[in-house]
Amino acid sequence: MTAYLIFVAAIAGIYALMAMGLATIWGQGGMVNLGLVGFFALGAYTSALTSAHGLPVVVAWLAGALLAGAVGVLLTLSTRRMRGDYLAIVSLGFAEVIRLVANNETWLTKGSDGISGIASPFAGALAEYANLLNMLMIWSVVSVVAWILTRLLRSPYGRALRAVRDDDIVAAVAGKRVLSYKKKTFFLGAAVTGLAGAIYAHLTSYIAPDGFVPLLTIYIFLAVTLGGYTRLKGAVIGAVAVVALLEGTRFVAELLPGVNAVQASAVREFVIAVALIAMMQCRSEGLLKERHDMANQKGEERDGGSANGAPHVASQ
């Protein structure tokens, strides 16, 4: 049981990385990215293939993150005239293309058989404690990434990025290079997601196209929506909550009488869907609001009257 809980905690860390990548692209940059699992797969396959050629695991992780980020920039350039739903559809198609390439290019990815025997960073003498060390290492990476992204998003770059998100025309008139900000943001978010995929490949030592289905993107959207899509801290909290929900419902479904394994899986997805709908109905902004909204709300409360229905303007 202890080994299982450690592995679940490690998976929660990987979900937290993906959630922070999505919060950066969507929450801060305002770009809806439904191709999250595509960048996750790119990072995983790149890291697995490069480490198989003898490169150190850390170098393989960086290669996976950089390639995912570079592809994210290319996707931004190719969709620079698209907004909202159109960008979401294209990014969803991108993820499906990556999965189909992984499934059919057997000379590179071994197709549906997948790649096995991927090197673990703590193999060998530390194998006895590998699971625990992997979990600690993953959460250390989560902490470092969260610190870096927080510093960036609190800098002038972050404030300009939120201005682009709220109204890119006004931001352009104000002299902001809108496309440049979008490219940088997509690179950051995609690179963090690719890093998550790279770490996942070395954690499980096995990857296959079936592990990169669109359902994973939905889980991460649920996590970010639950925690607060504009807050990195909220994304991490949401990721932990979603993993707890996924694993908790696994045991609850098994307790239901007359339910087989396939039906139990459907019950879990039903519970998750209900949780998302309930969350959107009860608290659409998530558990943590954006900071400037909180500041405005406190200011209105201090003024004692402007909160009575008057709309407030978000300040960046």
Disulfide bonds with the S-S distance in Angstrom:
none
